[in-house]
Amino acid sequence: MELLDEKDRLIEIIGRRGLRRILKAIKDNGKIILSDMLELDIGHGTALNRREDLLKLELIYEEREKIGKRTYTFYKLTPKGEKILSLLEEIIKILKEEE
């Protein structure tokens, strides 16, 4: 079986459950932690899988921040992630106009 390159992988996961919701949650909040992803009503396994997909495709990145005595891992959008989310929202807008 042939390995997928990055572009093929991106196209493959674009429509998967939770991808847009995670990207939108990050955009709306500037950054989120894993527990925020798990509360998006997409299922824990799905949230964990999408997080890995988004990290591998460099649509999001991790940033560690110390708050008090704890260190948190925040997820933020990359410029590429922002562009992909914008395009997804445009596609949804077009589809809704046709209804």
C-alpha positions as CSV (number, residue, x, y, z in Angstrom):
1,M,0.0,0.0,0.0
2,E,1.3,3.4,-0.9
3,L,2.0,5.9,1.8
4,L,0.0,9.1,1.7
5,D,1.8,12.4,1.4
6,E,0.8,15.4,3.5
7,K,-1.6,16.8,1.0
8,D,-3.4,13.5,0.5
9,R,-3.6,13.0,4.3
10,L,-5.0,16.5,4.7
11,I,-7.7,15.9,2.1
12,E,-8.5,12.5,3.7
13,I,-9.1,13.9,7.2
14,I,-10.8,17.3,6.3
15,G,-14.3,15.8,6.6
16,R,-13.7,13.7,9.6
17,R,-15.8,14.2,12.7
18,G,-14.5,16.9,15.1
19,L,-11.7,18.4,12.9
20,R,-13.6,21.7,12.2
21,R,-15.0,21.9,15.7
22,I,-11.5,21.7,17.2
23,L,-10.0,24.2,14.8
24,K,-13.0,26.6,15.5
25,A,-12.7,26.2,19.3
26,I,-9.1,27.1,19.1
27,K,-9.8,30.1,16.8
28,D,-12.6,31.3,19.1
29,N,-10.6,31.0,22.2
30,G,-7.1,31.8,21.0
31,K,-5.9,28.5,22.6
32,I,-7.3,25.5,24.3
33,I,-6.2,22.6,26.5
34,L,-6.9,18.9,25.9
35,S,-9.8,18.9,28.4
36,D,-11.5,21.7,26.2
37,M,-11.2,19.4,23.2
38,L,-12.7,16.5,25.2
39,E,-15.8,18.7,26.0
40,L,-16.6,19.4,22.3
41,D,-19.2,16.5,22.2
42,I,-17.2,14.6,19.6
43,G,-16.2,11.7,21.8
44,H,-12.9,11.3,23.7
45,G,-11.3,8.9,21.2
46,T,-12.3,11.1,18.3
47,A,-10.9,14.2,20.0
48,L,-7.6,12.4,20.7
49,N,-7.3,11.1,17.2
50,R,-8.1,14.5,15.6
51,R,-5.6,16.2,17.9
52,E,-2.9,13.8,16.6
53,D,-4.0,14.4,13.0
54,L,-3.9,18.1,13.4
55,L,-0.5,18.1,15.1
56,K,1.0,15.8,12.3
57,L,-0.4,18.0,9.6
58,E,0.9,21.1,11.4
59,L,-2.5,22.7,11.6
60,I,-2.1,23.2,15.3
61,Y,0.9,23.3,17.6
62,E,1.5,22.7,21.3
63,E,2.8,25.4,23.6
64,R,3.5,24.8,27.2
65,E,2.7,27.4,29.8
66,K,3.4,27.4,33.5
67,I,0.5,28.8,35.6
68,G,1.3,28.7,39.2
69,K,2.9,25.4,40.0
70,R,1.4,23.6,37.1
71,T,2.5,23.4,33.5
72,Y,-0.3,23.3,30.9
73,T,-0.1,22.2,27.3
74,F,-2.1,24.6,25.1
75,Y,-3.0,24.0,21.5
76,K,-2.9,26.9,19.1
77,L,-3.6,27.3,15.4
78,T,-0.7,27.6,12.9
79,P,-1.1,30.0,10.0
80,K,-1.8,26.9,7.8
81,G,-4.5,25.8,10.3
82,E,-6.1,29.3,10.1
83,K,-6.2,29.1,6.3
84,I,-7.7,25.6,6.3
85,L,-10.4,26.6,8.8
86,S,-11.2,29.7,6.8
87,L,-11.6,27.6,3.6
88,L,-13.8,25.0,5.5
89,E,-16.0,27.8,6.7
90,E,-16.3,29.2,3.1
91,I,-17.2,25.8,1.8
92,I,-19.9,25.4,4.5
93,K,-21.2,28.9,3.6
94,I,-21.5,28.0,-0.1
95,L,-23.3,24.8,0.7
96,K,-25.8,26.5,3.0
97,E,-26.5,29.1,0.3
98,E,-27.6,26.4,-2.1
99,E,-30.2,24.9,0.4
